[in-house]
Amino acid sequence: MNEQNKKLETLKKRCNVASKVVAVVQIMVIVGTVIAFIGGAYLFASANEVNPQILEGIEKGYLDINTDLQYHGIFELCVSLQDYFPADDYAHPLGITCMVAACTCAMVGVILIFIKKMFTIVLRENNPFSEKCLKQLKVTFIVITITSFLTLSIGFGVITALILFCIHSMFEYGAALQTEIDETL
């Protein structure tokens, strides 16, 4: 039993470290989301001031602006935003790009919340195979799968779903074995 206690303590240490790393990454993602949102809002609000500066930078060769927005999720959207705005308006397409980046960061932040909660449950329950942990794992995997379908591609979403389903099945099997061992003792 001493060996199992050592492994449990090692698992708890790793979950604790992972939880702290996720918390740091969460902070970076929140900062990125806020910066992208503020940048997009600024570009929309100050387009008349920003556009001449961008045009000057393009003319002098300092800037090379690409306003293509590519989204490869379920809807497969690939558009050149510049086609929908006047030729000398770069601020609005860039503002849209910043807003899309803010939404992407927000989705990553949501996933990180679920992942951190999973590590916290393992720390509290002292068991990665508890019912609470399995539920949280399932919810986390569903959120990751939905996000991959929406943001990456259908093919990547299917592969992600299959891999995460198999991992969840392994944890369910581990939980069944843990229950059997606990009942035997």
C-alpha positions as CSV (number, residue, x, y, z in Angstrom):
1,M,0.0,0.0,0.0
2,N,3.0,2.3,0.6
3,E,3.7,2.3,-3.2
4,Q,0.2,3.4,-4.0
5,N,0.4,6.2,-1.5
6,K,3.7,7.4,-3.1
7,K,2.0,7.3,-6.5
8,L,-1.0,9.2,-5.2
9,E,1.2,11.9,-3.7
10,T,3.1,12.2,-6.9
11,L,-0.1,12.5,-8.8
12,K,-1.3,15.2,-6.4
13,K,1.9,17.1,-6.8
14,R,1.6,17.0,-10.6
15,C,-2.0,18.1,-10.5
16,N,-1.1,20.9,-8.2
17,V,1.7,22.1,-10.5
18,A,-0.5,21.6,-13.6
19,S,-3.3,23.7,-11.9
20,K,-0.8,26.5,-11.2
21,V,0.5,26.4,-14.8
22,V,-3.1,26.5,-16.1
23,A,-3.8,29.5,-13.8
24,V,-0.8,31.4,-15.2
25,V,-1.8,30.5,-18.8
26,Q,-5.4,31.6,-17.9
27,I,-4.0,35.0,-16.9
28,M,-2.1,35.3,-20.1
29,V,-5.2,34.3,-22.1
30,I,-7.4,36.9,-20.2
31,V,-4.8,39.6,-20.9
32,G,-4.7,38.6,-24.6
33,T,-8.4,38.6,-24.8
34,V,-8.6,42.1,-23.3
35,I,-5.8,43.5,-25.5
36,A,-7.4,42.1,-28.6
37,F,-10.8,43.4,-27.7
38,I,-9.5,46.8,-26.8
39,G,-7.4,46.9,-30.0
40,G,-10.5,46.0,-32.1
41,A,-12.7,48.5,-30.4
42,Y,-10.0,51.2,-30.8
43,L,-9.6,50.4,-34.5
44,F,-13.4,50.7,-35.0
45,A,-13.7,53.9,-33.0
46,S,-10.6,55.6,-34.4
47,A,-10.7,54.5,-38.0
48,N,-10.5,58.0,-39.3
49,E,-7.2,58.6,-37.4
50,V,-5.7,55.2,-37.9
51,N,-6.3,54.7,-41.6
52,P,-4.0,57.6,-42.7
53,Q,-1.2,56.2,-40.6
54,I,-1.7,52.7,-42.0
55,L,-1.8,54.0,-45.5
56,E,1.4,56.0,-44.9
57,G,3.1,52.9,-43.6
58,I,2.0,50.9,-46.6
59,E,3.2,53.6,-49.0
60,K,6.6,53.8,-47.3
61,G,6.9,50.0,-47.3
62,Y,6.9,49.6,-43.5
63,L,3.6,47.7,-43.5
64,D,2.2,44.9,-45.6
65,I,-1.5,44.5,-44.6
66,N,-3.3,41.2,-45.2
67,T,-6.9,41.5,-44.2
68,D,-7.9,37.9,-45.1
69,L,-9.9,36.2,-42.4
70,Q,-9.7,32.5,-42.5
71,Y,-11.9,30.3,-40.3
72,H,-11.7,26.6,-40.9
73,G,-14.4,25.4,-38.5
74,I,-17.7,23.9,-39.4
75,F,-18.6,26.8,-41.7
76,E,-15.3,27.0,-43.6
77,L,-15.2,30.8,-44.0
78,C,-12.3,32.3,-45.9
79,V,-12.9,35.9,-46.9
80,S,-10.8,38.9,-47.7
81,L,-12.3,41.5,-45.4
82,Q,-10.9,44.3,-47.6
83,D,-13.5,43.4,-50.3
84,Y,-16.2,44.6,-48.0
85,F,-14.7,48.0,-47.1
86,P,-13.4,50.9,-49.1
87,A,-9.9,50.4,-50.6
88,D,-8.4,53.0,-48.2
89,D,-10.1,51.5,-45.0
90,Y,-7.8,49.1,-43.2
91,A,-8.8,49.9,-39.7
92,H,-12.2,48.2,-39.8
93,P,-11.0,44.9,-41.3
94,L,-8.1,44.8,-38.8
95,G,-10.6,45.6,-36.0
96,I,-12.7,42.6,-37.1
97,T,-9.6,40.5,-37.0
98,C,-8.8,41.7,-33.5
99,M,-12.4,40.8,-32.3
100,V,-12.1,37.3,-33.8
101,A,-8.8,36.9,-32.0
102,A,-10.5,38.0,-28.7
103,C,-13.3,35.4,-29.2
104,T,-10.7,32.7,-29.9
105,C,-8.8,33.7,-26.7
106,A,-12.1,33.6,-24.8
107,M,-12.8,30.1,-26.0
108,V,-9.3,28.9,-24.9
109,G,-10.0,30.6,-21.5
110,V,-13.2,28.6,-21.1
111,I,-11.4,25.4,-21.9
112,L,-8.7,26.2,-19.3
113,I,-11.4,26.8,-16.7
114,F,-12.7,23.3,-17.2
115,I,-9.2,21.8,-17.2
116,K,-8.2,23.6,-14.0
117,K,-11.4,22.4,-12.3
118,M,-10.5,18.8,-13.2
119,F,-7.1,19.1,-11.5
120,T,-8.7,20.7,-8.5
121,I,-11.2,17.8,-8.2
122,V,-8.3,15.3,-8.3
123,L,-6.6,17.2,-5.5
124,R,-9.7,17.3,-3.4
125,E,-10.9,13.8,-4.0
126,N,-7.5,12.1,-3.7
127,N,-8.5,9.9,-6.6
128,P,-8.4,10.5,-10.4
129,F,-11.1,7.8,-10.7
130,S,-13.8,9.4,-8.5
131,E,-17.3,10.0,-9.9
132,K,-16.8,13.8,-9.7
133,C,-13.5,13.6,-11.6
134,L,-15.0,11.4,-14.3
135,K,-17.9,13.8,-14.8
136,Q,-15.6,16.8,-15.0
137,L,-13.4,14.9,-17.4
138,K,-16.4,14.1,-19.6
139,V,-17.6,17.8,-19.6
140,T,-14.1,19.0,-20.3
141,F,-13.7,16.7,-23.2
142,I,-17.1,17.7,-24.6
143,V,-16.1,21.4,-24.5
144,I,-12.8,20.7,-26.1
145,T,-14.4,18.6,-28.9
146,I,-17.1,21.3,-29.6
147,T,-14.5,24.0,-29.7
148,S,-12.3,22.0,-32.1
149,F,-15.4,21.4,-34.4
150,L,-16.2,25.1,-34.3
151,T,-12.7,26.5,-34.7
152,L,-10.5,24.1,-36.5
153,S,-12.2,21.7,-38.9
154,I,-14.7,18.9,-39.0
155,G,-12.0,16.4,-39.6
156,F,-9.9,17.6,-36.6
157,G,-13.1,17.7,-34.5
158,V,-13.8,14.0,-35.3
159,I,-10.3,13.0,-34.5
160,T,-10.3,15.0,-31.3
161,A,-13.7,13.4,-30.3
162,L,-12.4,9.9,-31.0
163,I,-9.2,10.4,-29.0
164,L,-10.9,12.0,-26.1
165,F,-13.6,9.3,-26.1
166,C,-11.0,6.6,-25.9
167,I,-9.2,8.5,-23.0
168,H,-12.5,8.8,-21.1
169,S,-13.2,5.1,-21.7
170,M,-9.7,4.3,-20.2
171,F,-10.6,6.4,-17.1
172,E,-13.9,4.7,-16.8
173,Y,-12.2,1.3,-16.8
174,G,-9.7,2.6,-14.2
175,A,-12.6,3.7,-12.1
176,A,-14.2,0.3,-12.3
177,L,-10.9,-1.4,-11.3
178,Q,-10.5,1.1,-8.4
179,T,-14.0,0.3,-7.2
180,E,-13.3,-3.4,-7.4
181,I,-10.0,-3.1,-5.5
182,D,-11.7,-0.9,-2.8
183,E,-14.5,-3.4,-2.4
184,T,-12.0,-6.3,-2.1
185,L,-10.2,-4.6,0.7
